[in-house]
């Protein structure tokens, strides 16, 4: 039981993150853009490395 839940209830903490679109383009280029089109690619080198294994022309939308 968490601090704001009662018996029979559950809650999950909301961790703030970045809402982003990841694109894996032809030619091994990976881009990560924020909702406002800011370039976040340099902020997440580990995600860029992992995304390089995706097929060409793949896009993902999510929270990092």
C-alpha positions in Angstrom: 0.0 0.0 0.0 1.4 3.4 -1.0 1.1 6.7 0.8 -1.9 7.9 -1.1 -3.8 4.6 -1.6 -6.1 2.5 0.5 -6.6 -1.2 0.8 -7.5 -2.7 -2.6 -6.0 0.2 -4.6 -2.6 0.7 -6.4 -0.8 3.7 -7.8 2.3 4.2 -9.9 4.5 7.2 -9.6 4.7 9.5 -12.6 8.3 10.0 -13.5 8.7 13.1 -15.7 10.5 12.5 -18.9 10.7 13.6 -22.5 8.0 12.9 -25.0 9.8 12.3 -28.2 9.7 10.9 -31.7 12.6 8.7 -32.8 13.4 8.1 -36.4 15.8 5.5 -37.9 16.4 6.7 -41.5 18.1 5.0 -44.4 21.8 5.2 -44.1 22.1 4.6 -40.3 20.9 8.1 -39.3 19.0 8.2 -36.1 17.1 11.4 -35.0 15.3 12.1 -31.7 13.0 15.1 -31.7 10.9 16.6 -29.0 7.2 17.5 -29.3 8.3 21.1 -30.2 10.8 19.8 -32.8 13.8 20.3 -30.7 16.7 18.0 -31.5 17.3 15.6 -28.5 19.6 13.2 -30.3 22.8 14.2 -28.5 21.1 13.9 -25.1 20.5 10.1 -25.5 23.6 8.4 -27.1 22.6 5.0 -25.6 19.2 5.2 -27.3 20.8 6.2 -30.6 23.2 3.3 -30.4 20.3 0.8 -29.7 18.1 2.4 -32.4 20.9 1.8 -35.0 19.8 -1.8 -34.9 16.3 -1.0 -36.0 15.2 -1.5 -39.7 15.5 1.5 -42.0 12.6 3.9 -42.1 11.4 3.0 -38.5 9.7 5.6 -36.3 8.8 5.3 -32.6 6.8 7.7 -30.4 7.3 7.5 -26.7 8.5 8.9 -23.4 12.1 8.7 -22.4 
